[in-house]
Amino acid sequence: MTDQSDKPDKSSWTSAAAMAGAAIGSAALAAALLYASRRKERADKSARMAKPDQAPETD
């Protein structure tokens, strides 16, 4: 006879690890998307701010 007490314990540990991995992966993906969208907004904003052809001279 084999002792089957190890199987449920191992499967609960692996499922918990899989859930933790999925949560970390989801958080990393969300952070990457937020970072990319912020960079795009900043680039668009700086592109919209047109520089004058003839800047007024100041003394």
Number of C-alpha atoms within 10 A of each C-alpha: 3 5 6 8 8 9 10 10 10 11 11 11 12 12 11 12 12 12 12 12 12 12 12 12 12 12 12 12 12 12 12 12 12 12 11 11 12 12 12 12 11 11 11 11 11 11 10 9 8 8 9 7 6 6 7 6 5 4 2
